[in-house]
Amino acid sequence: MTSHNAKRLNEVVAARARMELATIDFKRTVQDAAAHVRQKTIAEWARLSEPRVSQIVNRTARSRPGFSGASPTEVAQRYATGEISEQQAIDELSRWAYDPMPAFDPFDETWEPGVGTWLEVEDAWHARLITDDMFGAIRVNRKGLGFDR
């Protein structure tokens, strides 16, 4: 693959991350507004149903204190879009307190590891949200901090 094509493909990855982050940021903006404005008014202005506004307010995860997102995926997306530096992404993904992976059930077609597991970092790496070098640095840092991964 030429470097020109790789640049274009990286732009595609970043555009997708921006799209997903726009949804997250919209939901958090609705949450913030709901602290000061009636949900009915937000629904009218945002052209949403009132139950949808309530759902957003009650179900949207906030960024973890000291981190750029509510999940490792969100941190990686914020790096891919240029919102945070490589060093900041490495630092945050190295310090994240990952949840243990739930037991895999081969008979459950809907099984997912859940938000906050190490698999999110692996998925971010496979999705090219973080580089090979970043993935390696995160693993080395975690071992240095006494984590298993």
Accessible surface in RSA format (square Angstrom, percent):
REM  Atomic radii and reference values for relative SASA: ProtOr
REM  Chains: A
REM  Algorithm: Lee & Richards
REM  Probe-radius: 1.40
REM  Slices: 20
REM RES _ NUM      All-atoms   Total-Side   Main-Chain    Non-polar    All polar
REM                ABS   REL    ABS   REL    ABS   REL    ABS   REL    ABS   REL
RES MET A   1   171.65  88.9  81.73  54.1  89.92 214.1  93.38  79.4  78.27 103.7
RES THR A   2    81.77  58.2  74.15  75.2   7.62  18.1  79.14 106.3   2.63   4.0
RES SER A   3    98.97  83.6  82.27 109.8  16.70  38.5  52.47 111.7  46.51  65.2
RES HIS A   4   102.42  56.0  98.47  68.4   3.95  10.1  80.06  82.5  22.35  26.0
RES ASN A   5    64.87  44.7  64.36  62.2   0.51   1.2   9.25  22.3  55.62  53.8
RES ALA A   6    36.99  34.0  35.02  54.1   1.97   4.5  36.41  51.3   0.58   1.5
RES LYS A   7   125.67  61.3 121.67  74.7   3.99   9.5  86.60  78.0  39.06  41.6
RES ARG A   8   134.43  56.4 132.95  67.8   1.48   3.5  43.60  59.6  90.83  55.1
RES LEU A   9    91.44  50.9  90.69  64.9   0.76   1.9  90.90  63.8   0.55   1.5
RES ASN A  10    83.96  57.9  79.55  76.9   4.41  10.6  23.14  55.7  60.81  58.8
RES GLU A  11    90.17  51.8  85.53  64.7   4.64  11.1  44.83  86.7  45.34  37.0
RES VAL A  12    95.27  62.7  91.86  83.2   3.41   8.2  94.47  82.1   0.80   2.2
RES VAL A  13    32.38  21.3  28.50  25.8   3.88   9.4  31.71  27.6   0.67   1.8
RES ALA A  14    15.38  14.1  15.27  23.6   0.11   0.2  15.33  21.6   0.05   0.1
RES ALA A  15    45.19  41.6  39.60  61.1   5.60  12.7  40.30  56.8   4.89  13.0
RES ARG A  16   152.04  63.8 147.39  75.1   4.66  11.1  46.61  63.7 105.43  63.9
RES ALA A  17     1.80   1.7   0.00   0.0   1.80   4.1   1.35   1.9   0.45   1.2
RES ARG A  18   124.87  52.4 119.23  60.8   5.64  13.4  54.83  74.9  70.04  42.4
RES MET A  19   120.40  62.4 111.12  73.5   9.29  22.1  77.73  66.1  42.68  56.5
RES GLU A  20    56.90  32.7  51.70  39.1   5.19  12.4  29.98  58.0  26.92  22.0
RES LEU A  21     2.72   1.5   2.72   1.9   0.00   0.0   2.72   1.9   0.00   0.0
RES ALA A  22    60.47  55.6  48.75  75.2  11.72  26.7  55.80  78.6   4.67  12.4
RES THR A  23    69.30  49.3  64.68  65.6   4.62  11.0  41.93  56.3  27.38  41.4
RES ILE A  24    43.71  24.9  43.53  32.4   0.18   0.4  43.71  31.5   0.00   0.0
RES ASP A  25    57.58  40.3  55.29  55.0   2.29   5.4  27.24  64.1  30.34  30.3
RES PHE A  26    86.90  43.5  80.67  50.0   6.23  16.2  86.12  52.2   0.78   2.2
RES LYS A  27    57.33  28.0  57.33  35.2   0.00   0.0  11.57  10.4  45.76  48.7
RES ARG A  28    26.18  11.0  26.18  13.3   0.00   0.0  19.31  26.4   6.88   4.2
RES THR A  29    85.18  60.6  83.28  84.4   1.91   4.5  60.67  81.5  24.52  37.1
RES VAL A  30     6.37   4.2   5.12   4.6   1.25   3.0   6.37   5.5   0.00   0.0
RES GLN A  31    26.21  14.7  17.56  12.8   8.66  20.6   7.50  16.0  18.71  14.2
RES ASP A  32    76.03  53.3  69.61  69.3   6.41  15.2  32.45  76.4  43.58  43.5
RES ALA A  33    34.50  31.7  25.77  39.8   8.73  19.8  34.01  47.9   0.50   1.3
RES ALA A  34    26.41  24.3   4.40   6.8  22.01  50.1   4.80   6.8  21.61  57.3
RES ALA A  35    79.32  72.9  39.05  60.3  40.27  91.6  51.18  72.1  28.15  74.6
RES HIS A  36   162.60  88.9 121.56  84.5  41.03 105.0  87.63  90.3  74.97  87.2
RES VAL A  37    62.46  41.1  54.46  49.3   8.00  19.3  59.58  51.8   2.88   7.8
RES ARG A  38   159.97  67.2 148.58  75.7  11.40  27.1  76.97 105.2  83.00  50.3
RES GLN A  39    55.44  31.0  49.65  36.3   5.79  13.8  15.94  33.9  39.50  30.0
RES LYS A  40   102.79  50.1 101.72  62.4   1.07   2.5  47.44  42.7  55.35  59.0
RES THR A  41    42.63  30.3  42.44  43.0   0.19   0.5  27.91  37.5  14.72  22.3
RES ILE A  42    13.66   7.8  10.66   7.9   3.00   7.2  13.60   9.8   0.06   0.2
RES ALA A  43     6.67   6.1   5.99   9.2   0.69   1.6   6.07   8.5   0.61   1.6
RES GLU A  44   111.51  64.0  87.49  66.2  24.02  57.2  48.16  93.1  63.35  51.7
RES TRP A  45   215.66  86.5 183.14  88.6  32.52  76.4 172.38  91.9  43.28  70.2
RES ALA A  46    34.73  31.9   8.16  12.6  26.57  60.4  19.39  27.3  15.34  40.6
RES ARG A  47   217.93  91.5 184.53  94.1  33.40  79.5  71.01  97.0 146.92  89.0
RES LEU A  48    52.88  29.5  35.73  25.6  17.15  43.1  42.64  29.9  10.24  27.6
RES SER A  49    64.74  54.7  47.23  63.0  17.51  40.3  47.61 101.4  17.13  24.0
RES GLU A  50    82.35  47.3  77.15  58.4   5.20  12.4  22.01  42.6  60.34  49.3
RES PRO A  51   102.13  74.4  89.98  82.0  12.15  44.2  97.46  80.5   4.66  29.0
RES ARG A  52    84.36  35.4  81.57  41.6   2.79   6.6  31.07  42.5  53.29  32.3
RES VAL A  53     0.00   0.0   0.00   0.0   0.00   0.0   0.00   0.0   0.00   0.0
RES SER A  54    38.11  32.2  38.11  50.9   0.00   0.0  15.19  32.3  22.92  32.1
RES GLN A  55    65.48  36.6  58.86  43.0   6.62  15.8  14.80  31.5  50.67  38.4
RES ILE A  56     3.99   2.3   1.94   1.4   2.04   4.9   3.99   2.9   0.00   0.0
RES VAL A  57    35.04  23.1  25.93  23.5   9.11  22.0  25.93  22.5   9.11  24.7
RES ASN A  58   114.75  79.1  78.79  76.1  35.96  86.6  27.28  65.6  87.47  84.5
RES ARG A  59   179.35  75.3 146.33  74.6  33.02  78.6  56.84  77.7 122.51  74.2
RES THR A  60    22.27  15.8   9.25   9.4  13.02  31.0  12.26  16.5  10.00  15.1
RES ALA A  61    62.49  57.5  47.22  72.9  15.27  34.7  57.12  80.4   5.37  14.2
RES ARG A  62   117.00  49.1 104.15  53.1  12.85  30.6  57.15  78.1  59.85  36.3
RES SER A  63    45.12  38.1  30.01  40.1  15.11  34.8  21.06  44.9  24.06  33.7
RES ARG A  64    74.23  31.2  70.68  36.0   3.55   8.5  28.83  39.4  45.40  27.5
RES PRO A  65   128.69  93.8 105.11  95.8  23.58  85.7 117.00  96.6  11.68  72.6
RES GLY A  66    60.19  74.2   0.00   N/A  60.19  74.2  39.97 109.7  20.22  45.3
RES PHE A  67    38.76  19.4  21.57  13.4  17.19  44.7  23.68  14.4  15.08  43.2
RES SER A  68    20.07  17.0   7.47  10.0  12.60  29.0  13.09  27.9   6.98   9.8
RES GLY A  69     0.00   0.0   0.00   N/A   0.00   0.0   0.00   0.0   0.00   0.0
RES ALA A  70    18.35  16.9   7.19  11.1  11.15  25.4   7.19  10.1  11.15  29.5
RES SER A  71    16.28  13.8  16.28  21.7   0.00   0.0   7.13  15.2   9.15  12.8
RES PRO A  72     0.63   0.5   0.14   0.1   0.50   1.8   0.20   0.2   0.44   2.7
RES THR A  73    43.17  30.7  43.17  43.8   0.00   0.0  34.62  46.5   8.55  12.9
RES GLU A  74     4.39   2.5   4.06   3.1   0.33   0.8   1.68   3.2   2.72   2.2
RES VAL A  75     0.00   0.0   0.00   0.0   0.00   0.0   0.00   0.0   0.00   0.0
RES ALA A  76     0.10   0.1   0.10   0.2   0.00   0.0   0.10   0.1   0.00   0.0
RES GLN A  77     8.40   4.7   8.40   6.1   0.00   0.0   0.00   0.0   8.40   6.4
RES ARG A  78    20.66   8.7  20.66  10.5   0.00   0.0   8.87  12.1  11.79   7.1
RES TYR A  79    47.10  22.0  42.80  24.3   4.31  11.2  20.16  15.2  26.94  33.2
RES ALA A  80    25.20  23.2   4.01   6.2  21.19  48.2   9.29  13.1  15.91  42.2
RES THR A  81    27.47  19.5   1.53   1.6  25.93  61.8   3.86   5.2  23.60  35.7
RES GLY A  82    63.06  77.8   0.00   N/A  63.06  77.8  31.88  87.5  31.18  69.8
RES GLU A  83    97.13  55.8  61.36  46.4  35.77  85.2  38.77  75.0  58.36  47.6
RES ILE A  84    20.64  11.7  11.37   8.5   9.28  22.4  17.02  12.3   3.62   9.8
RES SER A  85    65.29  55.2  51.30  68.5  13.99  32.2  52.17 111.1  13.12  18.4
RES GLU A  86    82.12  47.1  77.54  58.7   4.58  10.9  19.68  38.1  62.44  51.0
RES GLN A  87   121.85  68.1 119.52  87.3   2.34   5.6  60.31 128.4  61.54  46.7
RES GLN A  88    72.36  40.5  66.35  48.5   6.01  14.3  23.86  50.8  48.50  36.8
RES ALA A  89     0.00   0.0   0.00   0.0   0.00   0.0   0.00   0.0   0.00   0.0
RES ILE A  90    11.67   6.6  11.67   8.7   0.00   0.0  11.67   8.4   0.00   0.0
RES ASP A  91    57.85  40.5  55.02  54.8   2.83   6.7  15.56  36.6  42.29  42.2
RES GLU A  92     5.73   3.3   5.73   4.3   0.00   0.0   0.78   1.5   4.95   4.0
RES LEU A  93     0.49   0.3   0.49   0.3   0.00   0.0   0.49   0.3   0.00   0.0
RES SER A  94     3.14   2.7   3.14   4.2   0.00   0.0   3.14   6.7   0.00   0.0
RES ARG A  95    98.99  41.6  85.04  43.4  13.95  33.2  48.68  66.5  50.31  30.5
RES TRP A  96     0.41   0.2   0.41   0.2   0.00   0.0   0.41   0.2   0.00   0.0
RES ALA A  97    65.43  60.2  58.62  90.5   6.81  15.5  61.12  86.1   4.31  11.4
RES TYR A  98    34.77  16.2   9.51   5.4  25.26  65.7   9.51   7.1  25.26  31.1
RES ASP A  99    67.61  47.4  62.28  62.0   5.33  12.6  14.83  34.9  52.78  52.6
RES PRO A 100   120.43  87.8 101.01  92.1  19.41  70.6 112.67  93.0   7.76  48.2
RES MET A 101    78.72  40.8  52.07  34.5  26.64  63.4  52.14  44.3  26.58  35.2
RES PRO A 102    62.28  45.4  47.99  43.7  14.30  52.0  59.37  49.0   2.91  18.1
RES ALA A 103    93.32  85.8  66.02 101.9  27.29  62.1  76.98 108.4  16.33  43.3
RES PHE A 104   132.49  66.3 107.79  66.8  24.70  64.3 107.90  65.4  24.59  70.4
RES ASP A 105    61.96  43.4  59.59  59.3   2.37   5.6  21.34  50.2  40.62  40.5
RES PRO A 106    95.37  69.5  65.00  59.3  30.37 110.4  66.46  54.9  28.91 179.7
RES PHE A 107   185.36  92.7 154.47  95.7  30.89  80.4 160.05  97.0  25.31  72.4
RES ASP A 108    57.53  40.3  45.17  45.0  12.36  29.2  13.24  31.2  44.29  44.2
RES GLU A 109   178.54 102.5 136.47 103.2  42.07 100.2  58.87 113.9 119.67  97.7
RES THR A 110   114.67  81.6  94.77  96.1  19.90  47.4  82.83 111.3  31.84  48.1
RES TRP A 111    63.81  25.6  44.40  21.5  19.42  45.6  47.95  25.6  15.86  25.7
RES GLU A 112   133.46  76.6 118.58  89.7  14.89  35.4  32.45  62.8 101.02  82.5
RES PRO A 113    27.63  20.1  24.55  22.4   3.07  11.2  24.57  20.3   3.05  19.0
RES GLY A 114    39.62  48.9   0.00   N/A  39.62  48.9  35.67  97.9   3.94   8.8
RES VAL A 115   108.22  71.2  92.34  83.6  15.88  38.3  93.00  80.8  15.22  41.3
RES GLY A 116     1.91   2.3   0.00   N/A   1.91   2.3   1.91   5.2   0.00   0.0
RES THR A 117     2.59   1.8   2.59   2.6   0.00   0.0   2.56   3.4   0.03   0.0
RES TRP A 118    13.29   5.3  11.95   5.8   1.34   3.1   8.48   4.5   4.81   7.8
RES LEU A 119    44.86  25.0  44.71  32.0   0.15   0.4  44.86  31.5   0.00   0.0
RES GLU A 120    20.04  11.5  19.68  14.9   0.36   0.8  16.57  32.1   3.46   2.8
RES VAL A 121     0.82   0.5   0.00   0.0   0.82   2.0   0.82   0.7   0.00   0.0
RES GLU A 122    49.82  28.6  49.82  37.7   0.00   0.0   6.18  12.0  43.64  35.6
RES ASP A 123    75.66  53.0  72.44  72.1   3.22   7.6  25.26  59.5  50.40  50.3
RES ALA A 124     2.90   2.7   0.78   1.2   2.13   4.8   2.45   3.4   0.45   1.2
RES TRP A 125    78.07  31.3  72.37  35.0   5.71  13.4  71.01  37.9   7.07  11.5
RES HIS A 126   123.05  67.3 102.81  71.5  20.24  51.8  69.70  71.8  53.35  62.1
RES ALA A 127    52.87  48.6  35.46  54.7  17.41  39.6  46.88  66.0   5.99  15.9
RES ARG A 128   170.66  71.7 155.94  79.5  14.72  35.0  41.00  56.0 129.66  78.6
RES LEU A 129    18.42  10.3  16.87  12.1   1.55   3.9  17.07  12.0   1.35   3.6
RES ILE A 130     4.27   2.4   0.00   0.0   4.27  10.3   1.27   0.9   3.00   8.1
RES THR A 131    64.57  45.9  57.83  58.6   6.74  16.1  62.87  84.4   1.71   2.6
RES ASP A 132   105.13  73.6  93.77  93.3  11.36  26.9  29.45  69.3  75.68  75.5
RES ASP A 133   119.06  83.4 107.27 106.8  11.79  27.9  31.40  73.9  87.66  87.4
RES MET A 134     0.29   0.2   0.00   0.0   0.29   0.7   0.27   0.2   0.02   0.0
RES PHE A 135    16.61   8.3  16.61  10.3   0.00   0.0  16.61  10.1   0.00   0.0
RES GLY A 136    31.05  38.3   0.00   N/A  31.05  38.3  30.73  84.3   0.32   0.7
RES ALA A 137    34.54  31.8  25.80  39.8   8.74  19.9  32.58  45.9   1.96   5.2
RES ILE A 138     0.00   0.0   0.00   0.0   0.00   0.0   0.00   0.0   0.00   0.0
RES ARG A 139   105.40  44.3 105.38  53.7   0.02   0.0  11.35  15.5  94.04  57.0
RES VAL A 140   105.62  69.5 102.17  92.5   3.45   8.3 103.43  89.9   2.18   5.9
RES ASN A 141    54.86  37.8  48.51  46.9   6.35  15.3  12.49  30.1  42.37  40.9
RES ARG A 142     8.37   3.5   8.37   4.3   0.00   0.0   0.00   0.0   8.37   5.1
RES LYS A 143   124.36  60.7 107.09  65.7  17.27  41.1  70.38  63.3  53.98  57.5
RES GLY A 144    71.52  88.2   0.00   N/A  71.52  88.2  38.07 104.5  33.46  74.9
RES LEU A 145   102.57  57.1  72.39  51.8  30.18  75.9  78.24  54.9  24.34  65.5
RES GLY A 146    68.53  84.5   0.00   N/A  68.53  84.5  34.73  95.3  33.80  75.7
RES PHE A 147    78.43  39.2  69.48  43.0   8.96  23.3  72.68  44.1   5.76  16.5
RES ASP A 148   126.48  88.6  97.45  97.0  29.03  68.7  50.75 119.4  75.72  75.5
RES ARG A 149   108.24  45.4 105.31  53.7   2.93   7.0  25.43  34.8  82.81  50.2
END  Absolute sums over single chains surface
CHAIN  1 A     9661.4       7891.2       1770.2       5524.5       4136.9
END  Absolute sums over all chains
TOTAL          9661.4       7891.2       1770.2       5524.5       4136.9
